[in-house]
């Protein structure tokens, strides 16, 4: 009887142990790219088998490693009893990528994953001359605006939205000056504004990015003739009035004169009220621009970005109208038609 009981007990314990082993979560890499290109953003996915969706999990990469994920929180995807955790990394310029060792903590248990090595390959050898340096799984041009920078150059600003993209590496072939601003990254999706200066004689520019899904360079053409884009050219960056603004100005003046004649002719309060309304609106719309006081020795920057090169220096204290504002930068027209941007901290206190 005792032997029978011991046998049943051993069987029960064995079944329980087997059930615990079968129900234990297993972690391993489900996706690692075989190779990456310099500055490329790429995913690394970890598969948790037999996992519970609501089980708290903590990921700790080796803090001493040079390579770190772009975000400490992974993208989580649930597929039945399998969970996929995706981190995004960015390769450096030349060296191969080493994914650091990872320790996963779940329910007071630790699951180690060793470091992995990913080879870096060269892309520029096969790139066309208009390759801008952007590598992504998908990219779209959200907006493009063109303005006259000075008599010889145009300032172009574009807004990009890319998946697994590296807009920090963009270089516009033939640009006289360029800079990036408002870069926002949310896991795989990144948006950025990019400015570049090109000769005004150039009416269009074609840029190519490398699509890592289609494995080919995809071109996009941007019109850069600001004279044919009066509305876009007027947004913040253009110091000159467009033909549409001139039409509005002459139209409002014509309305004021019309209702003034009607008031004198008909002597009706209705026309007088309309005259006052239109005259007030015209004064508000066309009131003088704000005047800026700029300190002596201030730098005049080509672009409204922190990394922009300065084109000249303000030689004496200056008061001039503001042609526009972008963030903490103000656009002015300096001597001899030199147009540029002044930082907010370079304005006079009084």
C-alpha positions in Angstrom: 0.0 0.0 0.0 2.8 2.3 0.9 4.6 1.6 -2.4 1.4 2.3 -4.3 0.9 5.6 -2.6 4.5 6.6 -3.3 4.2 5.7 -6.9 1.0 7.8 -7.3 2.7 10.7 -5.5 5.7 10.5 -7.8 3.4 10.4 -10.9 1.5 13.5 -9.7 4.6 15.4 -9.0 6.0 14.5 -12.4 2.9 15.6 -14.1 2.9 18.9 -12.2 6.6 19.4 -13.0 5.9 18.7 -16.7 2.9 21.1 -16.7 5.1 23.8 -15.1 7.8 23.3 -17.6 5.3 23.4 -20.5 3.7 26.6 -19.2 7.0 28.4 -18.5 7.7 31.3 -20.8 10.5 30.9 -23.3 12.3 34.0 -24.8 14.4 34.1 -27.9 15.1 36.4 -30.8 12.6 35.9 -33.6 14.1 38.5 -35.9 17.5 39.9 -36.4 18.6 41.4 -39.7 21.4 39.6 -41.4 23.1 42.9 -42.3 22.3 46.7 -42.0 23.5 49.8 -43.7 25.4 52.7 -42.0 22.9 55.0 -40.0 20.0 52.6 -40.8 17.2 52.2 -38.3 16.2 48.6 -37.9 14.0 46.4 -35.7 15.0 43.6 -33.4 12.2 41.3 -32.3 12.0 39.0 -29.2 9.5 36.2 -29.1 7.9 35.2 -25.8 6.3 31.7 -26.2 3.6 30.5 -23.8 3.3 33.9 -22.3 0.4 35.7 -20.6 -0.5 39.0 -22.2 -1.0 40.8 -18.9 2.2 39.5 -17.3 4.6 42.4 -16.4 7.9 42.0 -18.2 11.0 44.2 -17.8 13.9 44.4 -20.3 17.4 45.4 -19.3 20.1 45.8 -21.9 23.7 45.8 -20.8 24.2 49.4 -19.6 27.9 49.3 -20.5 27.3 48.5 -24.2 27.8 51.2 -26.8 24.7 50.3 -28.8 21.4 51.1 -27.2 17.8 50.9 -28.4 16.1 54.1 -29.5 13.4 53.6 -27.0 13.5 51.7 -23.7 9.9 50.5 -24.2 9.3 47.9 -27.0 6.4 47.6 -29.4 4.2 44.7 -28.2 2.2 42.5 -30.5 0.0 39.6 -29.2 -0.6 36.5 -31.3 -2.4 33.8 -29.3 -0.1 32.6 -26.6 2.9 34.3 -28.3 4.0 37.8 -27.6 6.4 39.7 -29.9 8.5 42.6 -28.4 10.2 44.8 -30.9 13.0 47.3 -30.2 14.5 49.7 -32.7 18.2 50.3 -33.1 20.3 52.6 -35.3 23.6 51.6 -36.9 26.5 54.0 -36.7 28.5 55.2 -39.7 30.9 52.4 -40.3 31.3 49.8 -37.5 29.3 46.6 -37.3 26.4 46.6 -34.9 26.5 44.6 -31.6 23.1 44.1 -30.0 23.9 44.2 -26.3 23.2 41.3 -23.9 19.7 41.4 -22.6 18.2 40.3 -19.3 14.4 39.8 -19.2 12.7 39.8 -15.8 9.3 38.1 -15.4 7.6 37.0 -12.2 10.9 37.2 -10.2 12.7 35.1 -12.8 15.4 36.2 -15.1 15.9 35.1 -18.7 19.2 36.1 -20.3 19.8 36.5 -24.0 23.3 36.9 -25.3 24.6 39.7 -27.4 24.4 39.4 -31.2 26.6 40.7 -34.0 25.1 42.3 -37.2 27.3 43.1 -40.2 27.3 46.5 -41.7 27.3 46.8 -45.5 28.0 49.7 -47.8 25.1 51.2 -49.7 26.5 54.3 -51.4 28.5 52.3 -53.9 25.3 51.5 -55.9 23.5 54.7 -55.0 22.4 57.2 -57.7 23.8 60.7 -57.7 20.5 62.1 -56.2 20.5 59.7 -53.2 19.8 61.9 -50.2 21.0 59.5 -47.5 17.6 58.5 -46.3 17.0 54.7 -45.7 13.5 53.6 -44.7 10.9 50.9 -45.2 8.6 53.6 -46.5 8.7 57.4 -46.8 6.3 60.0 -47.9 6.6 63.8 -48.6 4.0 65.5 -46.4 4.5 69.1 -47.4 6.9 71.3 -49.4 7.2 75.1 -49.2 9.4 77.4 -51.3 10.5 81.0 -50.6 12.9 83.5 -52.1 15.9 83.5 -49.8 17.7 86.3 -51.7 18.0 87.4 -55.3 20.1 84.3 -56.2 18.8 81.5 -54.0 15.6 79.8 -52.9 14.9 78.3 -49.4 13.0 75.0 -49.5 11.4 73.3 -46.5 10.0 69.8 -46.7 8.2 67.7 -44.1 9.0 63.9 -44.3 7.3 61.0 -42.6 9.1 57.7 -42.7 9.0 54.2 -41.2 12.3 53.0 -39.8 13.9 56.1 -41.3 17.1 58.0 -40.5 16.4 61.6 -41.5 19.4 62.7 -39.4 21.6 61.4 -42.3 19.9 63.4 -45.0 22.2 65.4 -47.3 20.7 67.2 -50.3 23.0 67.0 -53.3 23.8 70.5 -54.5 22.4 72.3 -51.5 24.3 75.5 -50.5 23.1 75.2 -46.9 20.8 72.7 -45.1 19.5 71.7 -41.7 17.0 69.6 -39.9 14.4 70.6 -37.3 11.4 69.3 -35.4 12.5 65.7 -35.6 9.9 63.4 -33.8 10.4 59.7 -33.4 7.7 57.3 -32.1 9.1 53.8 -32.3 9.2 53.0 -36.1 7.6 56.3 -37.3 9.7 59.4 -37.6 8.7 62.9 -38.9 11.1 65.8 -39.6 11.3 69.2 -41.2 14.2 69.8 -43.5 15.5 73.1 -44.9 17.9 73.6 -47.7 19.1 76.5 -49.9 19.5 76.0 -53.7 20.1 78.4 -56.6 16.9 80.2 -57.6 17.5 79.1 -61.2 16.8 75.5 -60.2 13.1 75.0 -60.7 12.9 71.4 -59.4 15.0 68.9 -57.5 14.8 65.1 -57.5 15.8 63.2 -54.4 16.0 59.4 -53.9 15.8 57.3 -50.8 16.5 53.6 -50.4 13.5 51.4 -49.6 14.7 48.4 -47.5 11.5 46.4 -48.3 11.7 46.9 -52.1 15.5 46.9 -52.1 15.6 49.8 -54.6 16.1 53.6 -54.7 12.8 55.5 -55.0 12.9 59.0 -56.5 10.7 62.0 -55.6 10.6 65.3 -57.5 10.1 68.6 -55.6 9.1 71.8 -57.4 11.3 74.6 -56.3 10.0 77.5 -58.4 8.6 79.8 -55.8 7.1 82.1 -58.4 4.7 79.3 -59.4 3.8 78.5 -55.8 2.6 81.9 -54.3 0.6 80.4 -51.5 3.3 78.0 -50.3 6.0 80.7 -50.6 4.1 83.0 -48.4 4.1 80.7 -45.3 6.5 82.2 -42.8 9.5 82.3 -44.9 8.8 84.7 -47.8 9.4 88.4 -47.2 7.6 89.6 -50.3 3.8 89.8 -50.8 2.4 87.4 -53.3 0.1 88.5 -56.2 -2.8 87.1 -54.2 -2.1 89.5 -51.3 -1.8 92.4 -53.7 -5.1 91.5 -55.2 -6.7 91.4 -51.7 -5.2 94.8 -50.9 -6.5 96.5 -54.1 -9.8 94.8 -53.6 -10.3 96.1 -50.1 -9.3 99.6 -51.2 -11.9 99.4 -54.0 -14.6 98.3 -51.5 -13.8 101.2 -49.2 -14.0 103.7 -52.0 -17.3 102.1 -53.3 -19.0 102.3 -50.0 -17.7 105.8 -49.4 -19.3 106.9 -52.6 -22.6 105.1 -51.6 -22.6 106.8 -48.2 -22.2 110.2 -49.9 -24.7 109.4 -52.6 -27.5 107.5 -50.7 -26.9 108.9 -47.3 -27.9 105.6 -45.8 -26.7 104.4 -42.4 -26.5 100.8 -43.8 -23.7 101.8 -46.2 -21.9 103.8 -43.4 -21.9 100.7 -41.1 -20.5 98.6 -43.9 -17.9 101.2 -44.7 -16.7 101.3 -41.0 -16.5 97.5 -40.9 -14.5 97.2 -44.1 -12.2 100.1 -43.2 -11.5 98.6 -39.7 -10.7 95.2 -41.2 -8.4 96.7 -43.8 -6.5 98.7 -41.1 -6.1 95.5 -38.9 -4.9 93.3 -41.8 -2.4 95.8 -43.2 -1.1 97.4 -40.1 2.7 97.7 -40.0 4.7 94.7 -39.1 6.3 94.3 -35.6 9.6 96.1 -35.3 12.5 94.2 -33.9 15.5 95.7 -32.0 18.6 93.6 -32.6 21.8 93.8 -30.6 25.1 94.8 -32.1 27.3 91.8 -32.9 24.4 89.4 -33.4 24.8 86.7 -36.0 22.5 86.5 -39.0 21.8 82.8 -39.7 20.9 81.3 -43.1 18.4 78.9 -41.6 16.2 78.9 -38.5 18.0 75.9 -37.0 20.6 75.5 -34.2 23.2 74.1 -36.6 22.9 76.7 -39.3 25.9 78.7 -40.6 25.8 82.5 -40.1 25.9 84.6 -43.3 27.0 87.8 -41.6 27.2 89.8 -38.4 25.0 92.8 -37.4 27.6 95.6 -37.1 25.5 98.0 -35.0 22.3 98.1 -33.0 19.4 97.7 -35.5 15.7 98.3 -35.7 13.9 96.5 -38.5 10.5 95.0 -39.3 10.0 91.3 -38.7 9.3 89.4 -41.9 8.3 86.2 -40.1 8.9 83.9 -37.1 9.8 80.3 -36.9 10.2 78.9 -33.4 12.7 81.2 -31.5 14.0 82.7 -34.8 12.9 85.9 -36.5 13.4 86.6 -40.1 14.7 90.1 -41.2 15.9 91.8 -44.4 19.4 93.1 -43.6 21.5 95.5 -45.7 21.9 95.0 -49.4 19.0 92.6 -49.5 20.7 90.0 -47.2 17.9 88.0 -45.7 18.4 85.8 -42.6 17.3 84.7 -39.2 18.0 86.2 -35.8 17.8 84.3 -32.6 15.4 85.4 -29.9 18.2 85.9 -27.4 19.9 88.4 -29.7 17.0 90.9 -29.5 17.3 94.0 -27.3 15.8 93.8 -23.9 14.0 97.1 -24.3 
